[in-house]
Amino acid sequence: MPALDFAFNATKKGGVTVTGALPHPDARLSLNPLTLVGQEKTLKGCYLGSCVPKIDIPNFLELYKNGNLPVDKLITHRLKLEDINEGFERLASGQAIRQIIVFD
């Protein structure tokens, strides 16, 4: 959790640190309560972008169709279903971030 610790410590007085990562279930974060209270910081979790699918997905699709959401730039690899194990190997080695399975 070094990245979250760094982000919280880099947050200015009165600022908000938002984390969207899901750490290992056994992971723990150690915060100095004096920093939290004395600097009036906020630490907030965000699961899947706090999305409301019924509302947000149609909006995302419209943004993508209009060219205002460049999803294609976020994709590191495209793979076929039979190559799924290769995709998991890329994730484990840090060679890929976002991969999509292409069904032909």
N, C-alpha and C positions, 0 to 999 in steps of 0.2 A: 504494500500500500504506500510505497514511497511517493508515487505520483500524486495521490490525494493529499498526503502530508505536505508535499511541496506546494500544491495548489492552495491549500488552506493557509499556509504560512505566507504565501505571496499575495493573498487577498488583503486589500487595504482596509483600514478601519471603517466599519460600517458596511463592508462589502458582503457579497454572497458567493459562496463556493458551491457549485452544483456538480455532483458526480453522477455519471451515467453508466459507470462500469459495475459489473456484477463480480465482486471478489469471491474467492473461495469461501464456503460457508464457515470455515474455522477462522477466517481472518478477523483481526480486531484492529481498531483504530484508537490510538492514544492521543487525546487532546488535552492541552493545558486549559483548564476551566478559566483561569485568570485571563488568558488571551481571548477566549470565546466571549466572556462577559465584559472584560475591561475594554476590548476593542470593538465591542458590539458587532461581532461577525455572525454570519448565519451559514450553517452547513445544511445543504438540502440534497436529498436523493431524487433521482429522476429515473423512472423505469420505462424503457422504450420510448423516451421522449415525452412521457406523460400523455401519450396519444389517446384520443377518443376516436376510434376507428371509423365509426359511422359518419363523423364530421370531417376528420382530418384526411382520410385516404382519398375521398373525392377531390378535396382541395389540392393534395399532393399531385394527383393525376393531372389536374388542370394546370398546375404550375409546370409540370413536366412537358405536357403537350404544347404549352406556350413558350417553351425554351427557357423558363425561369428557374428550373430545378435540374441542374446538370448531373443527373444520376449516373450517366455513362462514365463520367470522370472519376467516380468513386469505385468503379469495378476494377479489380486488379487482374482477375482471370475469369474466363468462361470455360466451362467444362461439360462434358457429357455425363449422364448418370453413371455409366460404366467406369468413369474415371474419378468417382467420388473419393476413393481411398487416396488417390494422388492429391486431391484437394485438401483432405484432412492432414496429409503429410506436410503440405505447404503451410497450412495454418500453424501446425506444431513447430515448424522450423522458423516461422516468422517471415516467410517469403511471400505471403499473401495476407490481405486484410479482408477484402470483400470479394467473394467469388459467387458466380451464379451458375446454376445448372441450366443448360440449354436443352430443351426437348425438341428434337426434330421429328 
